[in-house]
């Protein structure tokens, strides 16, 4: 199956990678030599269009930056594929998203995951956002580099990972400790809950410990992508301290 993606960085990353790209639609006034060069190198047909409405008909009312591409649909990896791809000697790090529904949040999270080399992201098949063109655009190409697994049962998946030696840290207020107080040097799964409801009960039961981000202002919670970034960079800091 194929799907449309849009946005300059998103299309460029697809053209640079191994993912099949079948066609590119480019506004004449947005002519980009880098896009044209990459497309030529991969023998991808480029359609030059005159009006942005032609692109809007393909991807809807989005900020497409004058460029759209037809690519192979984004694939999901199995959990075994993700674990087997972890480099030898690297401390494993997985991120589980429990009920996340906003594609903008998922795209931003994938961008952070790529930045600090998270080994894989786990999402649910039901009531959860999937890999879409909006996610691809917001991730600015990170979607092509971060492995994502889509599983039927999150709590069962955590149980399987714990049997393989992973520890599970949930971002949750229940019986939590400051996120800065933990040594994250262990095989780890970080769980981030949904935008409105947090971590579900069954998933929470599988968490070995919970962490909370201190909130001293007037708001009581952070956006899921922001919370993910803060915790993931704390893990990076814990594993790679300045010398």
Backbone as CSV, one residue per row, in Angstrom:
resi,resn,N_x,N_y,N_z,CA_x,CA_y,CA_z,C_x,C_y,C_z
1,UNK,0.835,-1.195,0.000,0.000,0.000,0.000,0.870,1.246,0.000
2,UNK,0.296,2.341,-0.489,1.030,3.601,-0.528,0.287,4.664,0.275
3,UNK,0.985,5.747,0.578,0.364,6.875,1.241,1.084,8.152,0.828
4,UNK,0.395,9.280,1.011,1.001,10.573,0.722,1.722,11.080,1.962
5,UNK,2.866,11.718,1.735,3.531,12.461,2.795,3.787,13.862,2.250
6,UNK,4.026,14.807,3.141,4.207,16.181,2.683,5.176,16.913,3.600
7,UNK,5.674,18.042,3.095,6.653,18.825,3.839,8.055,18.550,3.320
8,UNK,8.849,19.601,3.218,10.173,19.497,2.609,11.083,18.499,3.318
9,UNK,11.262,18.639,4.636,12.173,17.749,5.359,11.698,16.302,5.326
10,UNK,10.383,16.122,5.425,9.831,14.766,5.417,10.114,14.067,4.099
11,UNK,9.887,14.759,2.995,10.114,14.174,1.668,11.609,13.945,1.431
12,UNK,12.423,14.894,1.830,13.874,14.742,1.641,14.397,13.521,2.388
13,UNK,13.963,13.328,3.646,14.414,12.173,4.418,13.990,10.867,3.747
14,UNK,12.787,10.857,3.179,12.333,9.649,2.481,13.169,9.398,1.231
15,UNK,13.509,10.444,0.509,14.332,10.294,-0.693,15.758,9.863,-0.350
16,UNK,16.226,10.254,0.808,17.586,9.893,1.229,17.663,8.466,1.769
17,UNK,16.550,7.941,2.231,16.546,6.634,2.874,16.258,5.493,1.925
18,UNK,15.978,4.339,2.524,15.729,3.125,1.743,14.256,2.911,1.425
19,UNK,13.406,3.739,2.006,11.971,3.589,1.806,11.595,3.890,0.348
20,UNK,10.784,3.048,-0.284,10.380,3.315,-1.671,9.600,4.622,-1.796
21,UNK,10.010,5.462,-2.733,9.302,6.697,-3.071,8.908,6.579,-4.532
22,UNK,7.624,6.713,-4.821,7.137,6.443,-6.158,6.969,7.697,-7.010
23,UNK,6.506,8.780,-6.412,6.304,10.021,-7.158,6.485,11.211,-6.220
24,UNK,6.879,12.335,-6.795,6.979,13.591,-6.054,6.216,14.667,-6.817
25,UNK,5.409,15.415,-6.090,4.692,16.556,-6.655,5.292,17.820,-6.064
26,UNK,5.747,18.712,-6.931,6.474,19.900,-6.474,5.916,21.153,-7.136
27,UNK,5.610,22.163,-6.312,5.160,23.440,-6.856,6.283,24.087,-7.667
28,UNK,5.930,24.647,-8.802,6.950,25.268,-9.655,7.669,26.407,-8.943
29,UNK,6.939,27.174,-8.134,7.576,28.294,-7.440,8.330,27.834,-6.186
30,UNK,8.245,26.525,-5.875,8.979,25.990,-4.734,10.082,25.056,-5.224
31,UNK,10.507,25.261,-6.439,11.524,24.399,-7.042,12.726,24.265,-6.122
32,UNK,13.107,23.039,-5.834,14.170,22.766,-4.875,15.200,21.844,-5.532
33,UNK,16.415,22.358,-5.712,17.449,21.578,-6.396,17.806,20.304,-5.645
34,UNK,17.767,20.358,-4.305,18.113,19.169,-3.532,17.082,18.070,-3.739
35,UNK,15.816,18.445,-3.711,14.750,17.468,-3.948,14.887,16.881,-5.343
36,UNK,15.089,17.729,-6.326,15.199,17.266,-7.711,16.397,16.341,-7.887
37,UNK,17.510,16.667,-7.226,18.713,15.853,-7.330,18.507,14.479,-6.690
38,UNK,17.906,14.464,-5.505,17.654,13.194,-4.824,16.664,12.333,-5.597
39,UNK,15.628,12.984,-6.147,14.631,12.254,-6.923,15.263,11.652,-8.182
40,UNK,16.118,12.408,-8.825,16.786,11.909,-10.034,17.669,10.715,-9.705
41,UNK,18.383,10.800,-8.556,19.291,9.720,-8.159,18.530,8.425,-7.889
42,UNK,17.286,8.549,-7.419,16.480,7.360,-7.128,15.513,7.023,-8.259
43,UNK,15.642,7.760,-9.353,14.778,7.528,-10.521,13.299,7.683,-10.165
44,UNK,12.998,8.729,-9.382,11.626,9.014,-8.966,11.044,10.096,-9.863
45,UNK,9.877,9.854,-10.397,9.234,10.824,-11.277,8.778,12.043,-10.481
46,UNK,9.072,13.240,-10.992,8.685,14.493,-10.343,7.646,15.207,-11.211
47,UNK,6.492,15.514,-10.608,5.445,16.267,-11.295,5.514,17.720,-10.830
48,UNK,5.715,18.637,-11.746,5.731,20.060,-11.408,4.298,20.592,-11.532
49,UNK,3.777,21.171,-10.463,2.394,21.659,-10.457,2.382,23.178,-10.318
50,UNK,1.325,23.803,-10.845,1.242,25.257,-10.861,0.502,25.830,-9.656
51,UNK,-0.507,25.118,-9.180,-1.362,25.682,-8.134,-1.362,24.796,-6.888
52,UNK,-1.342,25.430,-5.712,-1.296,24.667,-4.461,-2.567,23.831,-4.255
53,UNK,-3.663,24.237,-4.935,-4.899,23.466,-4.811,-4.726,22.031,-5.315
54,UNK,-3.810,21.850,-6.264,-3.551,20.499,-6.763,-2.968,19.610,-5.667
55,UNK,-2.141,20.212,-4.815,-1.555,19.458,-3.709,-2.564,19.298,-2.577
56,UNK,-3.385,20.319,-2.373,-4.415,20.251,-1.335,-5.394,19.117,-1.613
57,UNK,-5.681,18.889,-2.901,-6.567,17.787,-3.261,-5.975,16.433,-2.882
58,UNK,-4.650,16.362,-2.794,-3.985,15.106,-2.455,-3.900,14.879,-0.949
59,UNK,-3.586,15.950,-0.183,-3.290,15.773,1.252,-4.200,16.568,2.177
60,UNK,-5.110,17.376,1.612,-6.013,18.153,2.446,-5.438,19.508,2.832
61,UNK,-6.140,20.186,3.731,-5.753,21.533,4.148,-4.649,21.461,5.208
62,UNK,-3.435,21.249,4.733,-2.287,21.151,5.623,-1.177,22.055,5.094
63,UNK,-0.162,22.272,5.911,0.990,23.072,5.478,1.953,22.134,4.757
64,UNK,1.761,21.989,3.447,2.557,21.009,2.699,3.848,21.593,2.141
65,UNK,4.054,22.909,2.282,5.284,23.586,1.843,5.561,23.389,0.352
66,UNK,4.507,23.111,-0.407,4.674,23.001,-1.856,5.280,21.704,-2.327
67,UNK,5.261,20.674,-1.473,5.841,19.398,-1.892,5.085,18.231,-1.262
68,UNK,4.770,17.247,-2.091,4.061,16.036,-1.667,4.736,14.856,-2.353
69,UNK,4.765,13.718,-1.670,5.341,12.528,-2.277,4.431,11.323,-2.020
70,UNK,4.499,10.364,-2.920,3.799,9.090,-2.754,4.842,8.058,-2.342
71,UNK,4.660,7.468,-1.165,5.649,6.530,-0.632,4.979,5.224,-0.219
72,UNK,5.805,4.230,0.033,5.317,2.989,0.628,4.790,3.297,2.024
73,UNK,3.652,2.714,2.390,3.083,2.969,3.712,4.093,2.623,4.805
74,UNK,4.086,3.403,5.870,5.019,3.167,6.967,4.729,1.828,7.626
75,UNK,5.768,1.066,7.831,5.610,-0.274,8.393,5.787,-0.242,9.904
76,UNK,5.149,-1.201,10.541,5.355,-1.416,11.968,6.289,-2.612,12.143
77,UNK,7.128,-2.544,13.152,8.059,-3.619,13.454,7.481,-4.504,14.557
78,UNK,7.905,-5.736,14.587,7.541,-6.592,15.712,8.439,-6.238,16.889
79,UNK,7.995,-6.589,18.086,8.804,-6.332,19.273,10.134,-7.074,19.191
80,UNK,10.110,-8.281,18.670,11.349,-9.053,18.526,12.321,-8.359,17.572
81,UNK,11.800,-7.792,16.480,12.667,-7.089,15.533,13.349,-5.900,16.197
82,UNK,12.603,-5.180,17.012,13.163,-4.011,17.692,14.252,-4.429,18.670
83,UNK,13.983,-5.445,19.467,14.950,-5.886,20.479,16.209,-6.454,19.830
84,UNK,16.020,-7.231,18.762,17.177,-7.827,18.090,18.055,-6.785,17.407
85,UNK,17.474,-5.618,17.079,18.237,-4.567,16.395,19.021,-3.684,17.365
86,UNK,18.826,-3.847,18.666,19.553,-3.035,19.643,21.036,-3.394,19.574
87,UNK,21.913,-2.422,19.373,23.350,-2.708,19.246,23.907,-3.403,20.487
88,UNK,24.796,-4.322,20.259,25.424,-5.037,21.373,26.195,-4.060,22.257
89,UNK,25.993,-4.159,23.553,26.671,-3.269,24.490,25.897,-2.012,24.819
90,UNK,24.820,-1.723,24.082,24.003,-0.542,24.357,22.952,-0.872,25.414
91,UNK,22.753,0.035,26.347,21.708,-0.145,27.343,20.345,0.071,26.674
92,UNK,19.492,-0.934,26.622,18.225,-0.808,25.884,17.309,0.270,26.458
93,UNK,16.624,0.954,25.562,15.662,1.989,25.966,14.472,1.960,25.011
94,UNK,13.303,1.649,25.555,12.062,1.637,24.785,11.096,2.651,25.389
95,UNK,10.211,3.169,24.548,9.185,4.102,25.003,7.826,3.533,24.637
96,UNK,6.947,3.413,25.628,5.583,2.941,25.387,4.617,4.099,25.557
97,UNK,3.702,4.252,24.585,2.707,5.321,24.619,1.337,4.690,24.819
98,UNK,0.740,4.986,25.943,-0.516,4.351,26.341,-1.705,5.253,26.009
99,UNK,-2.363,4.980,24.885,-3.570,5.719,24.515,-3.331,7.087,23.910
100,UNK,-2.132,7.348,23.409,-1.847,8.645,22.785,-2.658,8.777,21.501
101,UNK,-3.379,9.892,21.342,-4.269,10.055,20.193,-3.905,11.212,19.275
102,UNK,-3.063,12.111,19.703,-2.723,13.296,18.913,-1.524,13.012,18.009
103,UNK,-1.702,13.063,16.680,-0.580,12.787,15.778,0.557,13.787,15.909
104,UNK,0.236,15.022,16.310,1.302,16.005,16.506,2.195,15.614,17.678
105,UNK,1.591,15.078,18.730,2.382,14.606,19.862,3.275,13.434,19.457
106,UNK,2.709,12.488,18.717,3.510,11.335,18.301,4.661,11.770,17.405
107,UNK,4.402,12.675,16.482,5.474,13.153,15.606,6.594,13.812,16.383
108,UNK,6.237,14.651,17.358,7.250,15.327,18.177,8.018,14.320,19.032
109,UNK,7.329,13.308,19.544,7.985,12.277,20.352,8.984,11.488,19.513
110,UNK,8.617,11.137,18.288,9.540,10.408,17.415,10.787,11.244,17.138
111,UNK,10.617,12.527,17.038,11.762,13.426,16.790,12.740,13.369,17.970
112,UNK,12.205,13.396,19.194,13.062,13.286,20.376,13.702,11.906,20.454
113,UNK,12.920,10.866,20.152,13.451,9.502,20.199,14.627,9.331,19.250
114,UNK,14.536,9.919,18.066,15.640,9.844,17.116,16.854,10.593,17.646
115,UNK,16.617,11.719,18.306,17.715,12.560,18.790,18.581,11.845,19.817
116,UNK,17.978,11.019,20.681,18.770,10.356,21.720,18.848,8.843,21.528
117,UNK,18.496,8.382,20.351,18.634,6.978,19.964,17.826,6.031,20.850
118,UNK,16.549,6.337,21.027,15.644,5.375,21.634,15.528,4.186,20.677
119,UNK,15.548,2.989,21.219,15.604,1.796,20.368,14.277,1.469,19.704
120,UNK,13.177,1.903,20.302,11.886,1.620,19.696,10.752,2.237,20.479
121,UNK,9.639,2.461,19.798,8.429,3.015,20.407,7.322,1.975,20.276
122,UNK,6.561,1.799,21.338,5.468,0.825,21.350,4.149,1.559,21.510
123,UNK,3.216,1.303,20.608,1.882,1.899,20.700,0.839,0.787,20.612
124,UNK,-0.377,1.097,21.035,-1.455,0.127,20.974,-2.178,0.177,19.638
125,UNK,-2.830,-0.920,19.281,-3.595,-0.971,18.029,-4.935,-0.259,18.172
126,UNK,-5.476,-0.231,19.372,-6.803,0.336,19.590,-6.713,1.668,20.342
127,UNK,-7.559,2.602,19.923,-7.652,3.910,20.587,-6.284,4.580,20.715
128,UNK,-5.516,4.514,19.643,-4.188,5.115,19.649,-3.862,5.625,18.259
129,UNK,-3.131,6.713,18.191,-2.723,7.262,16.897,-1.724,6.329,16.240
130,UNK,-1.783,6.243,14.911,-0.848,5.420,14.154,0.103,6.273,13.337
131,UNK,0.874,5.629,12.482,1.859,6.325,11.651,1.162,6.909,10.427
132,UNK,0.970,8.205,10.442,0.237,8.905,9.384,1.111,9.971,8.744
133,UNK,0.568,10.616,7.716,1.310,11.691,7.048,1.536,12.876,7.982
134,UNK,0.587,13.132,8.879,0.768,14.223,9.838,1.892,13.896,10.812
135,UNK,1.924,12.667,11.287,3.012,12.235,12.166,4.352,12.379,11.449
136,UNK,4.392,11.968,10.185,5.629,12.074,9.400,6.085,13.519,9.280
137,UNK,5.148,14.426,9.000,5.494,15.844,8.832,6.045,16.424,10.127
138,UNK,5.367,16.185,11.245,5.805,16.755,12.523,7.146,16.159,12.962
139,UNK,7.372,14.902,12.611,8.627,14.258,13.024,9.821,14.734,12.212
140,UNK,9.573,15.513,11.144,10.614,16.023,10.234,11.563,14.922,9.766
141,UNK,11.009,13.757,9.478,11.820,12.673,8.937,12.230,11.622,9.946
142,UNK,12.043,11.888,11.253,12.437,10.916,12.276,11.647,9.621,12.152
143,UNK,10.456,9.691,11.579,9.619,8.502,11.398,10.329,7.437,10.564
144,UNK,11.286,7.862,9.734,12.024,6.917,8.898,13.163,6.236,9.657
145,UNK,13.449,6.696,10.878,14.611,6.187,11.610,14.272,5.539,12.951
146,UNK,13.075,5.770,13.454,12.675,5.209,14.751,11.723,4.043,14.514
147,UNK,12.060,2.897,15.045,11.219,1.706,14.869,10.002,1.790,15.792
148,UNK,8.832,1.521,15.241,7.583,1.571,15.998,6.893,0.217,15.932
149,UNK,6.515,-0.302,17.094,5.748,-1.544,17.174,4.319,-1.219,17.567
150,UNK,3.376,-1.882,16.939,1.959,-1.709,17.270,1.458,-3.035,17.835
151,UNK,1.062,-3.028,19.112,0.709,-4.273,19.792,-0.755,-4.248,20.227
152,UNK,-1.310,-5.428,20.406,-2.714,-5.552,20.792,-2.933,-5.279,22.272
153,UNK,-1.998,-5.728,23.112,-2.168,-5.624,24.561,-0.908,-5.039,25.194
154,UNK,-1.006,-3.805,25.678,0.166,-3.128,26.237,0.645,-3.776,27.529
155,UNK,-0.279,-4.129,28.409,0.122,-4.704,29.696,0.792,-6.063,29.505
156,UNK,0.279,-6.867,28.582,0.909,-8.160,28.300,2.292,-7.961,27.698
157,UNK,2.429,-6.938,26.858,3.730,-6.631,26.265,4.739,-6.252,27.347
158,UNK,4.309,-5.458,28.319,5.202,-5.102,29.424,5.605,-6.338,30.219
159,UNK,4.674,-7.229,30.433,4.974,-8.457,31.158,6.039,-9.262,30.425
160,UNK,5.937,-9.332,29.099,6.927,-10.051,28.304,8.300,-9.385,28.395
161,UNK,8.317,-8.052,28.343,9.580,-7.322,28.407,10.236,-7.466,29.778
162,UNK,9.439,-7.475,30.818,9.995,-7.647,32.167,10.640,-9.023,32.315
163,UNK,10.081,-10.022,31.674,10.678,-11.357,31.706,12.024,-11.376,30.991
164,UNK,12.235,-10.408,30.085,13.498,-10.314,29.358,14.491,-9.386,30.054
165,UNK,14.142,-8.922,31.250,15.081,-8.130,32.033,14.868,-6.629,31.997
166,UNK,13.783,-6.164,31.386,13.498,-4.734,31.340,12.838,-4.280,32.642
167,UNK,13.150,-3.060,33.041,12.455,-2.381,34.132,11.501,-1.369,33.515
168,UNK,10.355,-1.166,34.152,9.318,-0.306,33.595,9.128,0.915,34.496
169,UNK,9.290,2.092,33.907,9.119,3.356,34.623,7.938,4.101,34.018
170,UNK,6.918,4.350,34.812,5.750,5.069,34.339,5.776,6.527,34.755
171,UNK,5.307,7.389,33.872,5.152,8.807,34.210,3.745,8.977,34.766
172,UNK,3.628,8.907,36.102,2.319,8.854,36.737,2.415,9.438,38.142
173,UNK,1.343,10.064,38.610,1.346,10.700,39.930,1.237,9.700,41.071
174,UNK,0.741,8.514,40.794,0.470,7.529,41.839,1.767,6.947,42.408
175,UNK,1.989,7.140,43.717,3.171,6.611,44.405,4.448,6.892,43.611
176,UNK,4.632,8.126,43.255,5.737,8.503,42.370,6.865,9.183,43.130
177,UNK,7.995,9.275,42.446,9.156,9.993,42.956,9.649,10.949,41.878
178,UNK,10.440,11.916,42.279,10.973,12.900,41.347,11.756,12.184,40.243
179,UNK,11.498,12.557,38.995,12.132,11.875,37.860,13.649,11.990,37.876
180,UNK,14.192,12.959,38.622,15.640,13.153,38.682,16.312,12.253,39.712
181,UNK,15.527,11.533,40.501,16.089,10.749,41.609,16.461,9.323,41.230
182,UNK,16.205,8.930,39.983,16.425,7.542,39.568,17.694,7.409,38.726
183,UNK,18.407,6.314,38.961,19.526,5.947,38.095,18.954,5.094,36.966
184,UNK,18.979,5.613,35.762,18.335,4.948,34.626,19.259,3.985,33.880
185,UNK,20.348,3.587,34.501,21.300,2.694,33.841,20.868,1.233,33.982
186,UNK,19.827,0.885,33.274,19.284,-0.466,33.250,18.430,-0.591,31.996
187,UNK,18.193,-1.819,31.527,17.273,-1.974,30.386,15.911,-1.401,30.767
188,UNK,15.403,-0.487,29.966,14.308,0.360,30.439,13.174,0.493,29.424
189,UNK,11.952,0.477,29.954,10.772,0.870,29.192,10.147,2.049,29.926
190,UNK,10.015,3.177,29.265,9.359,4.351,29.837,7.931,4.394,29.298
191,UNK,6.960,4.586,30.182,5.552,4.602,29.778,4.987,6.010,29.951
192,UNK,4.436,6.538,28.875,3.775,7.839,28.889,2.287,7.620,28.598
193,UNK,1.424,8.215,29.404,-0.009,8.015,29.247,-0.636,8.949,28.224
194,UNK,-1.928,8.825,28.064,-2.674,9.629,27.094,-2.786,11.068,27.559
195,UNK,-3.172,11.942,26.625,-3.243,13.371,26.912,-4.270,13.684,27.997
196,UNK,-5.370,12.949,28.029,-6.431,13.292,28.967,-6.576,12.385,30.168
197,UNK,-6.137,11.125,30.033,-6.422,10.141,31.082,-5.186,9.523,31.720
198,UNK,-4.001,9.824,31.216,-2.799,9.262,31.801,-2.640,7.783,31.495
199,UNK,-1.924,7.081,32.354,-1.660,5.654,32.158,-2.855,4.837,32.639
200,UNK,-3.262,3.864,31.831,-4.410,3.037,32.189,-4.069,2.119,33.369
201,UNK,-5.107,1.622,34.039,-4.942,0.859,35.276,-4.084,-0.393,35.076
202,UNK,-4.366,-1.183,34.048,-3.640,-2.430,33.843,-2.179,-2.190,33.488
203,UNK,-1.928,-1.144,32.716,-0.545,-0.802,32.378,0.181,-0.301,33.627
204,UNK,-0.489,0.506,34.437,0.112,1.031,35.667,0.552,-0.097,36.597
205,UNK,-0.232,-1.174,36.648,0.100,-2.300,37.520,1.417,-2.963,37.130
206,UNK,1.819,-2.805,35.859,3.062,-3.409,35.389,4.267,-2.491,35.526
207,UNK,4.080,-1.292,36.045,5.196,-0.370,36.235,5.948,-0.717,37.517
208,UNK,7.251,-0.802,37.446,8.069,-1.094,38.622,8.223,0.136,39.508
209,UNK,8.171,1.296,38.898,8.268,2.558,39.638,7.610,3.653,38.817
210,UNK,7.157,4.699,39.497,6.547,5.839,38.827,7.354,7.094,39.110
211,UNK,7.415,7.968,38.119,8.117,9.236,38.298,7.175,10.384,37.985
212,UNK,7.471,11.521,38.564,6.667,12.713,38.338,7.590,13.876,38.027
213,UNK,7.144,14.777,37.158,7.882,15.993,36.845,7.365,17.099,37.758
214,UNK,8.225,17.737,38.540,7.762,18.786,39.449,7.056,19.906,38.697
215,UNK,5.939,20.365,39.241,5.157,21.438,38.637,4.951,22.510,39.706
216,UNK,5.629,23.641,39.572,5.536,24.681,40.593,4.768,25.911,40.116
217,UNK,4.261,25.857,38.882,3.498,26.979,38.351,2.008,26.774,38.531
218,UNK,1.233,27.381,37.653,-0.219,27.338,37.772,-0.851,26.159,37.045
219,UNK,-0.193,25.637,35.997,-0.743,24.489,35.284,-0.336,23.208,36.004
220,UNK,-1.107,22.152,35.814,-0.879,20.932,36.578,-0.343,19.766,35.762
221,UNK,-0.142,19.974,34.455,0.390,18.884,33.641,1.105,19.443,32.418
222,UNK,1.927,18.600,31.813,2.637,18.971,30.597,2.095,18.169,29.415
223,UNK,2.231,18.738,28.229,1.928,18.029,26.995,2.715,16.718,26.963
224,UNK,2.112,15.658,26.420,2.754,14.337,26.415,4.112,14.349,25.722
225,UNK,4.238,15.098,24.632,5.514,15.134,23.923,6.575,15.878,24.727
226,UNK,6.167,16.901,25.469,7.110,17.645,26.311,7.567,16.773,27.479
227,UNK,6.612,16.101,28.134,6.955,15.216,29.244,7.909,14.113,28.774
228,UNK,7.642,13.558,27.595,8.516,12.519,27.050,9.925,13.050,26.850
229,UNK,10.026,14.235,26.276,11.337,14.814,26.001,12.121,15.058,27.286
230,UNK,11.445,15.575,28.310,12.131,15.863,29.573,12.681,14.573,30.181
231,UNK,11.854,13.547,30.247,12.277,12.277,30.858,13.357,11.594,30.020
232,UNK,13.192,11.579,28.713,14.176,10.911,27.860,15.532,11.593,27.934
233,UNK,15.550,12.911,28.023,16.834,13.592,28.146,17.439,13.409,29.527
234,UNK,16.604,13.224,30.553,17.142,12.892,31.867,17.802,11.507,31.831
235,UNK,17.187,10.584,31.111,17.785,9.260,30.948,19.115,9.373,30.203
236,UNK,19.130,10.177,29.159,20.371,10.389,28.406,21.443,10.973,29.320
237,UNK,21.062,11.942,30.153,22.006,12.563,31.077,22.523,11.553,32.101
238,UNK,21.621,10.690,32.581,22.022,9.672,33.541,23.008,8.670,32.943
239,UNK,22.800,8.355,31.684,23.663,7.353,31.027,24.927,7.948,30.422
240,UNK,24.873,9.243,30.122,26.040,9.899,29.494,26.377,11.186,30.259
241,UNK,26.809,11.083,31.518,27.106,12.288,32.300,28.313,13.034,31.741
242,UNK,28.319,14.327,31.924,29.468,15.122,31.509,30.670,14.769,32.377
243,UNK,31.820,14.735,31.761,33.045,14.373,32.499,33.891,15.609,32.741
